[in-house]
């Protein structure tokens, strides 16, 4: 799933080299954290969140056979730096 999300995000943004996807697997779910350049946030989220919803739908459909649900979170790079 990480590769799928990376491919989709890199296809949408102007700075594909700044796309980072981290995968965290918990006991009941998988969380994919997507970080993009601040300039690209609008392209990944879209008007009224339509692009973000579409990304989540594609990832959910691709993982439908898995027993664990997959959640996609979108972060700015500053959010990542604050966590470290």
PDB file with SEQRES, HELIX, SHEET and CRYST1 records, atoms N, CA, C and O in Angstrom:
SEQRES   1 A   84  UNK UNK UNK UNK UNK UNK UNK UNK UNK UNK UNK UNK UNK          
SEQRES   2 A   84  UNK UNK UNK UNK UNK UNK UNK UNK UNK UNK UNK UNK UNK          
SEQRES   3 A   84  UNK UNK UNK UNK UNK UNK UNK UNK UNK UNK UNK UNK UNK          
SEQRES   4 A   84  UNK UNK UNK UNK UNK UNK UNK UNK UNK UNK UNK UNK UNK          
SEQRES   5 A   84  UNK UNK UNK UNK UNK UNK UNK UNK UNK UNK UNK UNK UNK          
SEQRES   6 A   84  UNK UNK UNK UNK UNK UNK UNK UNK UNK UNK UNK UNK UNK          
SEQRES   7 A   84  UNK UNK UNK UNK UNK UNK                                      
HELIX    1 AA1 UNK A    2  UNK A   12  1                                  11    
HELIX    2 AA2 UNK A   16  UNK A   18  5                                   3    
HELIX    3 AA3 UNK A   38  UNK A   40  5                                   3    
HELIX    4 AA4 UNK A   41  UNK A   45  1                                   5    
HELIX    5 AA5 UNK A   47  UNK A   49  5                                   3    
HELIX    6 AA6 UNK A   50  UNK A   62  1                                  13    
HELIX    7 AA7 UNK A   77  UNK A   83  1                                   7    
SHEET    1 AA1 3 UNK A  20  UNK A  25  0                                        
SHEET    2 AA1 3 UNK A  29  UNK A  36 -1                                        
SHEET    3 AA1 3 UNK A  69  UNK A  76  1                                        
CRYST1    1.000    1.000    1.000  90.00  90.00  90.00 P 1           1          
ATOM      1  N   UNK A   1       0.799  -1.183   0.000  1.00  0.00           N  
ATOM      2  CA  UNK A   1       0.000   0.000   0.000  1.00  0.00           C  
ATOM      3  C   UNK A   1       0.851   1.259   0.000  1.00  0.00           C  
ATOM      4  O   UNK A   1       0.484   2.285  -0.574  1.00  0.00           O  
ATOM      5  N   UNK A   2       1.983   1.153   0.652  1.00  0.00           N  
ATOM      6  CA  UNK A   2       2.880   2.306   0.707  1.00  0.00           C  
ATOM      7  C   UNK A   2       3.300   2.729  -0.703  1.00  0.00           C  
ATOM      8  O   UNK A   2       3.351   3.920  -1.012  1.00  0.00           O  
ATOM      9  N   UNK A   3       3.601   1.745  -1.553  1.00  0.00           N  
ATOM     10  CA  UNK A   3       4.029   2.039  -2.921  1.00  0.00           C  
ATOM     11  C   UNK A   3       2.898   2.680  -3.723  1.00  0.00           C  
ATOM     12  O   UNK A   3       3.135   3.602  -4.503  1.00  0.00           O  
ATOM     13  N   UNK A   4       1.678   2.197  -3.534  1.00  0.00           N  
ATOM     14  CA  UNK A   4       0.523   2.757  -4.237  1.00  0.00           C  
ATOM     15  C   UNK A   4       0.304   4.211  -3.844  1.00  0.00           C  
ATOM     16  O   UNK A   4       0.122   5.067  -4.710  1.00  0.00           O  
ATOM     17  N   UNK A   5       0.320   4.495  -2.551  1.00  0.00           N  
ATOM     18  CA  UNK A   5       0.120   5.865  -2.081  1.00  0.00           C  
ATOM     19  C   UNK A   5       1.242   6.780  -2.559  1.00  0.00           C  
ATOM     20  O   UNK A   5       0.990   7.923  -2.938  1.00  0.00           O  
ATOM     21  N   UNK A   6       2.469   6.288  -2.543  1.00  0.00           N  
ATOM     22  CA  UNK A   6       3.600   7.080  -3.032  1.00  0.00           C  
ATOM     23  C   UNK A   6       3.425   7.411  -4.506  1.00  0.00           C  
ATOM     24  O   UNK A   6       3.634   8.553  -4.914  1.00  0.00           O  
ATOM     25  N   UNK A   7       3.044   6.424  -5.307  1.00  0.00           N  
ATOM     26  CA  UNK A   7       2.849   6.632  -6.740  1.00  0.00           C  
ATOM     27  C   UNK A   7       1.747   7.657  -7.007  1.00  0.00           C  
ATOM     28  O   UNK A   7       1.929   8.563  -7.820  1.00  0.00           O  
ATOM     29  N   UNK A   8       0.624   7.521  -6.337  1.00  0.00           N  
ATOM     30  CA  UNK A   8      -0.497   8.441  -6.548  1.00  0.00           C  
ATOM     31  C   UNK A   8      -0.104   9.856  -6.143  1.00  0.00           C  
ATOM     32  O   UNK A   8      -0.361  10.806  -6.881  1.00  0.00           O  
ATOM     33  N   UNK A   9       0.517  10.002  -4.980  1.00  0.00           N  
ATOM     34  CA  UNK A   9       0.896  11.326  -4.494  1.00  0.00           C  
ATOM     35  C   UNK A   9       1.930  11.978  -5.403  1.00  0.00           C  
ATOM     36  O   UNK A   9       1.819  13.166  -5.708  1.00  0.00           O  
ATOM     37  N   UNK A  10       2.932  11.222  -5.839  1.00  0.00           N  
ATOM     38  CA  UNK A  10       3.957  11.785  -6.718  1.00  0.00           C  
ATOM     39  C   UNK A  10       3.375  12.202  -8.059  1.00  0.00           C  
ATOM     40  O   UNK A  10       3.890  13.121  -8.695  1.00  0.00           O  
ATOM     41  N   UNK A  11       2.316  11.545  -8.495  1.00  0.00           N  
ATOM     42  CA  UNK A  11       1.672  11.898  -9.755  1.00  0.00           C  
ATOM     43  C   UNK A  11       0.900  13.209  -9.650  1.00  0.00           C  
ATOM     44  O   UNK A  11       0.672  13.870 -10.662  1.00  0.00           O  
ATOM     45  N   UNK A  12       0.498  13.591  -8.451  1.00  0.00           N  
ATOM     46  CA  UNK A  12      -0.332  14.777  -8.261  1.00  0.00           C  
ATOM     47  C   UNK A  12       0.453  16.056  -7.989  1.00  0.00           C  
ATOM     48  O   UNK A  12      -0.026  17.146  -8.301  1.00  0.00           O  
ATOM     49  N   UNK A  13       1.642  15.946  -7.418  1.00  0.00           N  
ATOM     50  CA  UNK A  13       2.345  17.113  -6.887  1.00  0.00           C  
ATOM     51  C   UNK A  13       3.386  17.670  -7.853  1.00  0.00           C  
ATOM     52  O   UNK A  13       3.774  17.023  -8.826  1.00  0.00           O  
ATOM     53  N   UNK A  14       3.832  18.909  -7.549  1.00  0.00           N  
ATOM     54  CA  UNK A  14       4.893  19.550  -8.328  1.00  0.00           C  
ATOM     55  C   UNK A  14       6.281  19.162  -7.833  1.00  0.00           C  
ATOM     56  O   UNK A  14       7.256  19.274  -8.576  1.00  0.00           O  
ATOM     57  N   UNK A  15       6.379  18.710  -6.595  1.00  0.00           N  
ATOM     58  CA  UNK A  15       7.664  18.341  -5.987  1.00  0.00           C  
ATOM     59  C   UNK A  15       7.622  16.875  -5.559  1.00  0.00           C  
ATOM     60  O   UNK A  15       7.545  16.586  -4.365  1.00  0.00           O  
ATOM     61  N   UNK A  16       7.670  15.938  -6.523  1.00  0.00           N  
ATOM     62  CA  UNK A  16       7.554  14.519  -6.172  1.00  0.00           C  
ATOM     63  C   UNK A  16       8.698  14.003  -5.303  1.00  0.00           C  
ATOM     64  O   UNK A  16       8.544  13.001  -4.605  1.00  0.00           O  
ATOM     65  N   UNK A  17       9.844  14.682  -5.342  1.00  0.00           N  
ATOM     66  CA  UNK A  17      10.976  14.246  -4.532  1.00  0.00           C  
ATOM     67  C   UNK A  17      10.748  14.500  -3.039  1.00  0.00           C  
ATOM     68  O   UNK A  17      11.465  13.954  -2.201  1.00  0.00           O  
ATOM     69  N   UNK A  18       9.753  15.324  -2.707  1.00  0.00           N  
ATOM     70  CA  UNK A  18       9.475  15.631  -1.303  1.00  0.00           C  
ATOM     71  C   UNK A  18       8.314  14.813  -0.734  1.00  0.00           C  
ATOM     72  O   UNK A  18       7.868  15.059   0.387  1.00  0.00           O  
ATOM     73  N   UNK A  19       7.832  13.851  -1.501  1.00  0.00           N  
ATOM     74  CA  UNK A  19       6.759  12.978  -1.022  1.00  0.00           C  
ATOM     75  C   UNK A  19       7.363  11.893  -0.139  1.00  0.00           C  
ATOM     76  O   UNK A  19       8.276  11.177  -0.550  1.00  0.00           O  
ATOM     77  N   UNK A  20       6.843  11.783   1.074  1.00  0.00           N  
ATOM     78  CA  UNK A  20       7.304  10.766   2.017  1.00  0.00           C  
ATOM     79  C   UNK A  20       6.075  10.043   2.564  1.00  0.00           C  
ATOM     80  O   UNK A  20       5.113  10.678   2.997  1.00  0.00           O  
ATOM     81  N   UNK A  21       6.116   8.721   2.541  1.00  0.00           N  
ATOM     82  CA  UNK A  21       5.026   7.918   3.089  1.00  0.00           C  
ATOM     83  C   UNK A  21       5.599   7.004   4.162  1.00  0.00           C  
ATOM     84  O   UNK A  21       6.524   6.231   3.912  1.00  0.00           O  
ATOM     85  N   UNK A  22       5.034   7.103   5.362  1.00  0.00           N  
ATOM     86  CA  UNK A  22       5.434   6.226   6.459  1.00  0.00           C  
ATOM     87  C   UNK A  22       4.279   5.293   6.784  1.00  0.00           C  
ATOM     88  O   UNK A  22       3.122   5.712   6.817  1.00  0.00           O  
ATOM     89  N   UNK A  23       4.593   4.051   7.019  1.00  0.00           N  
ATOM     90  CA  UNK A  23       3.570   3.049   7.323  1.00  0.00           C  
ATOM     91  C   UNK A  23       3.741   2.571   8.759  1.00  0.00           C  
ATOM     92  O   UNK A  23       4.822   2.140   9.161  1.00  0.00           O  
ATOM     93  N   UNK A  24       2.663   2.653   9.521  1.00  0.00           N  
ATOM     94  CA  UNK A  24       2.659   2.183  10.901  1.00  0.00           C  
ATOM     95  C   UNK A  24       1.574   1.127  11.031  1.00  0.00           C  
ATOM     96  O   UNK A  24       0.402   1.391  10.763  1.00  0.00           O  
ATOM     97  N   UNK A  25       1.969  -0.063  11.441  1.00  0.00           N  
ATOM     98  CA  UNK A  25       0.996  -1.142  11.570  1.00  0.00           C  
ATOM     99  C   UNK A  25       0.713  -1.399  13.040  1.00  0.00           C  
ATOM    100  O   UNK A  25       1.607  -1.736  13.818  1.00  0.00           O  
ATOM    101  N   UNK A  26      -0.549  -1.231  13.399  1.00  0.00           N  
ATOM    102  CA  UNK A  26      -0.980  -1.500  14.763  1.00  0.00           C  
ATOM    103  C   UNK A  26      -1.714  -2.824  14.822  1.00  0.00           C  
ATOM    104  O   UNK A  26      -1.841  -3.507  13.806  1.00  0.00           O  
ATOM    105  N   UNK A  27      -2.199  -3.197  15.996  1.00  0.00           N  
ATOM    106  CA  UNK A  27      -2.885  -4.481  16.128  1.00  0.00           C  
ATOM    107  C   UNK A  27      -4.212  -4.546  15.371  1.00  0.00           C  
ATOM    108  O   UNK A  27      -4.644  -5.627  14.970  1.00  0.00           O  
ATOM    109  N   UNK A  28      -4.864  -3.384  15.172  1.00  0.00           N  
ATOM    110  CA  UNK A  28      -6.177  -3.401  14.533  1.00  0.00           C  
ATOM    111  C   UNK A  28      -6.257  -2.612  13.237  1.00  0.00           C  
ATOM    112  O   UNK A  28      -7.258  -2.708  12.528  1.00  0.00           O  
ATOM    113  N   UNK A  29      -5.231  -1.835  12.907  1.00  0.00           N  
ATOM    114  CA  UNK A  29      -5.289  -1.005  11.699  1.00  0.00           C  
ATOM    115  C   UNK A  29      -3.887  -0.672  11.213  1.00  0.00           C  
ATOM    116  O   UNK A  29      -2.905  -0.809  11.942  1.00  0.00           O  
ATOM    117  N   UNK A  30      -3.823  -0.233   9.968  1.00  0.00           N  
ATOM    118  CA  UNK A  30      -2.578   0.246   9.365  1.00  0.00           C  
ATOM    119  C   UNK A  30      -2.765   1.730   9.081  1.00  0.00           C  
ATOM    120  O   UNK A  30      -3.784   2.135   8.522  1.00  0.00           O  
ATOM    121  N   UNK A  31      -1.778   2.544   9.466  1.00  0.00           N  
ATOM    122  CA  UNK A  31      -1.842   3.981   9.225  1.00  0.00           C  
ATOM    123  C   UNK A  31      -0.746   4.349   8.243  1.00  0.00           C  
ATOM    124  O   UNK A  31       0.428   4.055   8.468  1.00  0.00           O  
ATOM    125  N   UNK A  32      -1.135   4.995   7.152  1.00  0.00           N  
ATOM    126  CA  UNK A  32      -0.188   5.516   6.173  1.00  0.00           C  
ATOM    127  C   UNK A  32      -0.139   7.028   6.348  1.00  0.00           C  
ATOM    128  O   UNK A  32      -1.152   7.709   6.189  1.00  0.00           O  
ATOM    129  N   UNK A  33       1.036   7.551   6.675  1.00  0.00           N  
ATOM    130  CA  UNK A  33       1.207   8.984   6.865  1.00  0.00           C  
ATOM    131  C   UNK A  33       1.877   9.560   5.628  1.00  0.00           C  
ATOM    132  O   UNK A  33       3.003   9.191   5.293  1.00  0.00           O  
ATOM    133  N   UNK A  34       1.184  10.461   4.955  1.00  0.00           N  
ATOM    134  CA  UNK A  34       1.671  11.082   3.728  1.00  0.00           C  
ATOM    135  C   UNK A  34       2.138  12.490   4.034  1.00  0.00           C  
ATOM    136  O   UNK A  34       1.379  13.296   4.572  1.00  0.00           O  
ATOM    137  N   UNK A  35       3.386  12.795   3.693  1.00  0.00           N  
ATOM    138  CA  UNK A  35       3.932  14.141   3.842  1.00  0.00           C  
ATOM    139  C   UNK A  35       4.302  14.658   2.463  1.00  0.00           C  
ATOM    140  O   UNK A  35       4.948  13.962   1.679  1.00  0.00           O  
ATOM    141  N   UNK A  36       3.887  15.889   2.174  1.00  0.00           N  
ATOM    142  CA  UNK A  36       4.219  16.526   0.901  1.00  0.00           C  
ATOM    143  C   UNK A  36       4.703  17.940   1.187  1.00  0.00           C  
ATOM    144  O   UNK A  36       4.532  18.450   2.295  1.00  0.00           O  
ATOM    145  N   UNK A  37       5.306  18.570   0.186  1.00  0.00           N  
ATOM    146  CA  UNK A  37       5.754  19.949   0.332  1.00  0.00           C  
ATOM    147  C   UNK A  37       4.548  20.837   0.618  1.00  0.00           C  
ATOM    148  O   UNK A  37       3.439  20.555   0.166  1.00  0.00           O  
ATOM    149  N   UNK A  38       4.771  21.903   1.367  1.00  0.00           N  
ATOM    150  CA  UNK A  38       3.669  22.795   1.733  1.00  0.00           C  
ATOM    151  C   UNK A  38       2.968  23.355   0.498  1.00  0.00           C  
ATOM    152  O   UNK A  38       1.750  23.530   0.505  1.00  0.00           O  
ATOM    153  N   UNK A  39       3.725  23.636  -0.558  1.00  0.00           N  
ATOM    154  CA  UNK A  39       3.141  24.148  -1.804  1.00  0.00           C  
ATOM    155  C   UNK A  39       2.198  23.138  -2.450  1.00  0.00           C  
ATOM    156  O   UNK A  39       1.305  23.520  -3.205  1.00  0.00           O  
ATOM    157  N   UNK A  40       2.387  21.868  -2.163  1.00  0.00           N  
ATOM    158  CA  UNK A  40       1.597  20.807  -2.788  1.00  0.00           C  
ATOM    159  C   UNK A  40       0.407  20.346  -1.948  1.00  0.00           C  
ATOM    160  O   UNK A  40      -0.353  19.483  -2.387  1.00  0.00           O  
ATOM    161  N   UNK A  41       0.233  20.895  -0.765  1.00  0.00           N  
ATOM    162  CA  UNK A  41      -0.865  20.454   0.104  1.00  0.00           C  
ATOM    163  C   UNK A  41      -2.218  20.607  -0.582  1.00  0.00           C  
ATOM    164  O   UNK A  41      -3.063  19.717  -0.489  1.00  0.00           O  
ATOM    165  N   UNK A  42      -2.428  21.717  -1.261  1.00  0.00           N  
ATOM    166  CA  UNK A  42      -3.701  21.946  -1.942  1.00  0.00           C  
ATOM    167  C   UNK A  42      -3.966  20.934  -3.036  1.00  0.00           C  
ATOM    168  O   UNK A  42      -5.111  20.539  -3.258  1.00  0.00           O  
ATOM    169  N   UNK A  43      -2.922  20.517  -3.717  1.00  0.00           N  
ATOM    170  CA  UNK A  43      -3.078  19.534  -4.794  1.00  0.00           C  
ATOM    171  C   UNK A  43      -3.451  18.162  -4.244  1.00  0.00           C  
ATOM    172  O   UNK A  43      -4.188  17.416  -4.888  1.00  0.00           O  
ATOM    173  N   UNK A  44      -2.955  17.828  -3.074  1.00  0.00           N  
ATOM    174  CA  UNK A  44      -3.229  16.524  -2.478  1.00  0.00           C  
ATOM    175  C   UNK A  44      -4.589  16.516  -1.767  1.00  0.00           C  
ATOM    176  O   UNK A  44      -5.262  15.486  -1.722  1.00  0.00           O  
ATOM    177  N   UNK A  45      -4.984  17.656  -1.219  1.00  0.00           N  
ATOM    178  CA  UNK A  45      -6.263  17.726  -0.509  1.00  0.00           C  
ATOM    179  C   UNK A  45      -7.407  18.023  -1.476  1.00  0.00           C  
ATOM    180  O   UNK A  45      -8.461  17.393  -1.395  1.00  0.00           O  
ATOM    181  N   UNK A  46      -7.211  18.972  -2.386  1.00  0.00           N  
ATOM    182  CA  UNK A  46      -8.245  19.315  -3.355  1.00  0.00           C  
ATOM    183  C   UNK A  46      -9.336  20.182  -2.754  1.00  0.00           C  
ATOM    184  O   UNK A  46      -9.379  20.410  -1.545  1.00  0.00           O  
ATOM    185  N   UNK A  47     -10.221  20.664  -3.625  1.00  0.00           N  
ATOM    186  CA  UNK A  47     -11.334  21.497  -3.171  1.00  0.00           C  
ATOM    187  C   UNK A  47     -12.262  20.663  -2.309  1.00  0.00           C  
ATOM    188  O   UNK A  47     -12.712  19.588  -2.706  1.00  0.00           O  
ATOM    189  N   UNK A  48     -12.538  21.183  -1.120  1.00  0.00           N  
ATOM    190  CA  UNK A  48     -13.411  20.527  -0.146  1.00  0.00           C  
ATOM    191  C   UNK A  48     -12.949  19.103   0.178  1.00  0.00           C  
ATOM    192  O   UNK A  48     -13.758  18.263   0.570  1.00  0.00           O  
ATOM    193  N   UNK A  49     -11.652  18.833   0.014  1.00  0.00           N  
ATOM    194  CA  UNK A  49     -11.099  17.532   0.377  1.00  0.00           C  
ATOM    195  C   UNK A  49     -11.407  16.409  -0.595  1.00  0.00           C  
ATOM    196  O   UNK A  49     -11.275  15.235  -0.251  1.00  0.00           O  
ATOM    197  N   UNK A  50     -11.817  16.758  -1.804  1.00  0.00           N  
ATOM    198  CA  UNK A  50     -12.217  15.726  -2.766  1.00  0.00           C  
ATOM    199  C   UNK A  50     -11.063  14.825  -3.189  1.00  0.00           C  
ATOM    200  O   UNK A  50     -11.239  13.612  -3.302  1.00  0.00           O  
ATOM    201  N   UNK A  51      -9.891  15.396  -3.423  1.00  0.00           N  
ATOM    202  CA  UNK A  51      -8.743  14.582  -3.838  1.00  0.00           C  
ATOM    203  C   UNK A  51      -8.313  13.674  -2.686  1.00  0.00           C  
ATOM    204  O   UNK A  51      -8.032  12.494  -2.894  1.00  0.00           O  
ATOM    205  N   UNK A  52      -8.261  14.224  -1.471  1.00  0.00           N  
ATOM    206  CA  UNK A  52      -7.888  13.414  -0.303  1.00  0.00           C  
ATOM    207  C   UNK A  52      -8.870  12.265  -0.119  1.00  0.00           C  
ATOM    208  O   UNK A  52      -8.465  11.141   0.180  1.00  0.00           O  
ATOM    209  N   UNK A  53     -10.149  12.540  -0.295  1.00  0.00           N  
ATOM    210  CA  UNK A  53     -11.161  11.481  -0.164  1.00  0.00           C  
ATOM    211  C   UNK A  53     -10.968  10.423  -1.243  1.00  0.00           C  
ATOM    212  O   UNK A  53     -11.099   9.229  -0.974  1.00  0.00           O  
ATOM    213  N   UNK A  54     -10.656  10.861  -2.471  1.00  0.00           N  
ATOM    214  CA  UNK A  54     -10.428   9.910  -3.565  1.00  0.00           C  
ATOM    215  C   UNK A  54      -9.202   9.043  -3.290  1.00  0.00           C  
ATOM    216  O   UNK A  54      -9.221   7.840  -3.553  1.00  0.00           O  
ATOM    217  N   UNK A  55      -8.140   9.646  -2.763  1.00  0.00           N  
ATOM    218  CA  UNK A  55      -6.933   8.882  -2.420  1.00  0.00           C  
ATOM    219  C   UNK A  55      -7.274   7.828  -1.373  1.00  0.00           C  
ATOM    220  O   UNK A  55      -6.872   6.671  -1.489  1.00  0.00           O  
ATOM    221  N   UNK A  56      -8.016   8.240  -0.355  1.00  0.00           N  
ATOM    222  CA  UNK A  56      -8.404   7.292   0.702  1.00  0.00           C  
ATOM    223  C   UNK A  56      -9.278   6.169   0.148  1.00  0.00           C  
ATOM    224  O   UNK A  56      -9.155   5.018   0.567  1.00  0.00           O  
ATOM    225  N   UNK A  57     -10.161   6.504  -0.795  1.00  0.00           N  
ATOM    226  CA  UNK A  57     -11.032   5.493  -1.401  1.00  0.00           C  
ATOM    227  C   UNK A  57     -10.226   4.477  -2.195  1.00  0.00           C  
ATOM    228  O   UNK A  57     -10.477   3.276  -2.101  1.00  0.00           O  
ATOM    229  N   UNK A  58      -9.260   4.950  -2.976  1.00  0.00           N  
ATOM    230  CA  UNK A  58      -8.419   4.046  -3.773  1.00  0.00           C  
ATOM    231  C   UNK A  58      -7.621   3.120  -2.860  1.00  0.00           C  
ATOM    232  O   UNK A  58      -7.547   1.915  -3.104  1.00  0.00           O  
ATOM    233  N   UNK A  59      -7.027   3.679  -1.815  1.00  0.00           N  
ATOM    234  CA  UNK A  59      -6.241   2.860  -0.887  1.00  0.00           C  
ATOM    235  C   UNK A  59      -7.146   1.850  -0.178  1.00  0.00           C  
ATOM    236  O   UNK A  59      -6.767   0.691  -0.011  1.00  0.00           O  
ATOM    237  N   UNK A  60      -8.327   2.279   0.236  1.00  0.00           N  
ATOM    238  CA  UNK A  60      -9.262   1.359   0.901  1.00  0.00           C  
ATOM    239  C   UNK A  60      -9.698   0.238  -0.030  1.00  0.00           C  
ATOM    240  O   UNK A  60      -9.788  -0.917   0.386  1.00  0.00           O  
ATOM    241  N   UNK A  61      -9.969   0.572  -1.290  1.00  0.00           N  
ATOM    242  CA  UNK A  61     -10.382  -0.448  -2.255  1.00  0.00           C  
ATOM    243  C   UNK A  61      -9.259  -1.446  -2.506  1.00  0.00           C  
ATOM    244  O   UNK A  61      -9.505  -2.642  -2.661  1.00  0.00           O  
ATOM    245  N   UNK A  62      -8.029  -0.951  -2.546  1.00  0.00           N  
ATOM    246  CA  UNK A  62      -6.887  -1.836  -2.800  1.00  0.00           C  
ATOM    247  C   UNK A  62      -6.614  -2.760  -1.619  1.00  0.00           C  
ATOM    248  O   UNK A  62      -6.004  -3.817  -1.782  1.00  0.00           O  
ATOM    249  N   UNK A  63      -7.061  -2.366  -0.438  1.00  0.00           N  
ATOM    250  CA  UNK A  63      -6.810  -3.180   0.757  1.00  0.00           C  
ATOM    251  C   UNK A  63      -8.070  -3.875   1.262  1.00  0.00           C  
ATOM    252  O   UNK A  63      -8.088  -4.376   2.386  1.00  0.00           O  
ATOM    253  N   UNK A  64      -9.104  -3.912   0.462  1.00  0.00           N  
ATOM    254  CA  UNK A  64     -10.392  -4.465   0.904  1.00  0.00           C  
ATOM    255  C   UNK A  64     -10.284  -5.920   1.354  1.00  0.00           C  
ATOM    256  O   UNK A  64     -11.028  -6.342   2.240  1.00  0.00           O  
ATOM    257  N   UNK A  65      -9.384  -6.685   0.770  1.00  0.00           N  
ATOM    258  CA  UNK A  65      -9.247  -8.097   1.134  1.00  0.00           C  
ATOM    259  C   UNK A  65      -8.477  -8.298   2.433  1.00  0.00           C  
ATOM    260  O   UNK A  65      -8.537  -9.373   3.030  1.00  0.00           O  
ATOM    261  N   UNK A  66      -7.761  -7.278   2.872  1.00  0.00           N  
ATOM    262  CA  UNK A  66      -7.016  -7.380   4.132  1.00  0.00           C  
ATOM    263  C   UNK A  66      -7.986  -7.321   5.302  1.00  0.00           C  
ATOM    264  O   UNK A  66      -9.059  -6.727   5.202  1.00  0.00           O  
ATOM    265  N   UNK A  67      -7.609  -7.929   6.388  1.00  0.00           N  
ATOM    266  CA  UNK A  67      -8.474  -7.919   7.564  1.00  0.00           C  
ATOM    267  C   UNK A  67      -8.377  -6.606   8.342  1.00  0.00           C  
ATOM    268  O   UNK A  67      -9.283  -6.272   9.106  1.00  0.00           O  
ATOM    269  N   UNK A  68      -7.287  -5.860   8.153  1.00  0.00           N  
ATOM    270  CA  UNK A  68      -7.100  -4.610   8.882  1.00  0.00           C  
ATOM    271  C   UNK A  68      -7.488  -3.420   8.005  1.00  0.00           C  
ATOM    272  O   UNK A  68      -7.128  -3.382   6.828  1.00  0.00           O  
ATOM    273  N   UNK A  69      -8.212  -2.455   8.557  1.00  0.00           N  
ATOM    274  CA  UNK A  69      -8.495  -1.240   7.795  1.00  0.00           C  
ATOM    275  C   UNK A  69      -7.228  -0.392   7.656  1.00  0.00           C  
ATOM    276  O   UNK A  69      -6.336  -0.448   8.503  1.00  0.00           O  
ATOM    277  N   UNK A  70      -7.162   0.386   6.586  1.00  0.00           N  
ATOM    278  CA  UNK A  70      -6.013   1.250   6.329  1.00  0.00           C  
ATOM    279  C   UNK A  70      -6.492   2.696   6.351  1.00  0.00           C  
ATOM    280  O   UNK A  70      -7.464   3.045   5.681  1.00  0.00           O  
ATOM    281  N   UNK A  71      -5.809   3.534   7.123  1.00  0.00           N  
ATOM    282  CA  UNK A  71      -6.147   4.944   7.224  1.00  0.00           C  
ATOM    283  C   UNK A  71      -5.011   5.770   6.635  1.00  0.00           C  
ATOM    284  O   UNK A  71      -3.838   5.460   6.846  1.00  0.00           O  
ATOM    285  N   UNK A  72      -5.361   6.826   5.895  1.00  0.00           N  
ATOM    286  CA  UNK A  72      -4.374   7.718   5.295  1.00  0.00           C  
ATOM    287  C   UNK A  72      -4.454   9.060   6.013  1.00  0.00           C  
ATOM    288  O   UNK A  72      -5.522   9.668   6.094  1.00  0.00           O  
ATOM    289  N   UNK A  73      -3.318   9.514   6.532  1.00  0.00           N  
ATOM    290  CA  UNK A  73      -3.215  10.822   7.167  1.00  0.00           C  
ATOM    291  C   UNK A  73      -2.286  11.680   6.327  1.00  0.00           C  
ATOM    292  O   UNK A  73      -1.254  11.202   5.854  1.00  0.00           O  
ATOM    293  N   UNK A  74      -2.647  12.949   6.138  1.00  0.00           N  
ATOM    294  CA  UNK A  74      -1.847  13.863   5.324  1.00  0.00           C  
ATOM    295  C   UNK A  74      -1.252  14.920   6.242  1.00  0.00           C  
ATOM    296  O   UNK A  74      -1.962  15.572   7.008  1.00  0.00           O  
ATOM    297  N   UNK A  75       0.083  15.080   6.148  1.00  0.00           N  
ATOM    298  CA  UNK A  75       0.801  16.016   7.006  1.00  0.00           C  
ATOM    299  C   UNK A  75       1.648  16.967   6.176  1.00  0.00           C  
ATOM    300  O   UNK A  75       2.082  16.640   5.071  1.00  0.00           O  
ATOM    301  N   UNK A  76       1.875  18.161   6.740  1.00  0.00           N  
ATOM    302  CA  UNK A  76       2.864  19.071   6.182  1.00  0.00           C  
ATOM    303  C   UNK A  76       4.229  18.646   6.713  1.00  0.00           C  
ATOM    304  O   UNK A  76       4.301  18.008   7.762  1.00  0.00           O  
ATOM    305  N   UNK A  77       5.314  18.983   6.016  1.00  0.00           N  
ATOM    306  CA  UNK A  77       6.651  18.628   6.517  1.00  0.00           C  
ATOM    307  C   UNK A  77       6.935  19.190   7.909  1.00  0.00           C  
ATOM    308  O   UNK A  77       7.641  18.549   8.688  1.00  0.00           O  
ATOM    309  N   UNK A  78       6.400  20.380   8.248  1.00  0.00           N  
ATOM    310  CA  UNK A  78       6.635  20.956   9.571  1.00  0.00           C  
ATOM    311  C   UNK A  78       6.061  20.066  10.657  1.00  0.00           C  
ATOM    312  O   UNK A  78       6.633  19.966  11.742  1.00  0.00           O  
ATOM    313  N   UNK A  79       4.918  19.409  10.376  1.00  0.00           N  
ATOM    314  CA  UNK A  79       4.318  18.496  11.346  1.00  0.00           C  
ATOM    315  C   UNK A  79       5.279  17.366  11.670  1.00  0.00           C  
ATOM    316  O   UNK A  79       5.388  16.950  12.824  1.00  0.00           O  
ATOM    317  N   UNK A  80       5.977  16.866  10.653  1.00  0.00           N  
ATOM    318  CA  UNK A  80       6.925  15.775  10.853  1.00  0.00           C  
ATOM    319  C   UNK A  80       8.109  16.231  11.694  1.00  0.00           C  
ATOM    320  O   UNK A  80       8.572  15.493  12.564  1.00  0.00           O  
ATOM    321  N   UNK A  81       8.607  17.449  11.441  1.00  0.00           N  
ATOM    322  CA  UNK A  81       9.753  17.950  12.183  1.00  0.00           C  
ATOM    323  C   UNK A  81       9.389  18.178  13.643  1.00  0.00           C  
ATOM    324  O   UNK A  81      10.222  17.970  14.526  1.00  0.00           O  
ATOM    325  N   UNK A  82       8.154  18.604  13.911  1.00  0.00           N  
ATOM    326  CA  UNK A  82       7.727  18.854  15.283  1.00  0.00           C  
ATOM    327  C   UNK A  82       7.644  17.557  16.078  1.00  0.00           C  
ATOM    328  O   UNK A  82       7.850  17.566  17.291  1.00  0.00           O  
ATOM    329  N   UNK A  83       7.346  16.440  15.411  1.00  0.00           N  
ATOM    330  CA  UNK A  83       7.223  15.162  16.097  1.00  0.00           C  
ATOM    331  C   UNK A  83       8.576  14.575  16.454  1.00  0.00           C  
ATOM    332  O   UNK A  83       8.667  13.784  17.393  1.00  0.00           O  
ATOM    333  N   UNK A  84       9.629  14.936  15.736  1.00  0.00           N  
ATOM    334  CA  UNK A  84      10.964  14.368  15.987  1.00  0.00           C  
ATOM    335  C   UNK A  84      11.692  15.114  17.060  1.00  0.00           C  
ATOM    336  O   UNK A  84      12.825  14.767  17.392  1.00  0.00           O  
TER     337      UNK A  84                                                      
END                                                                             
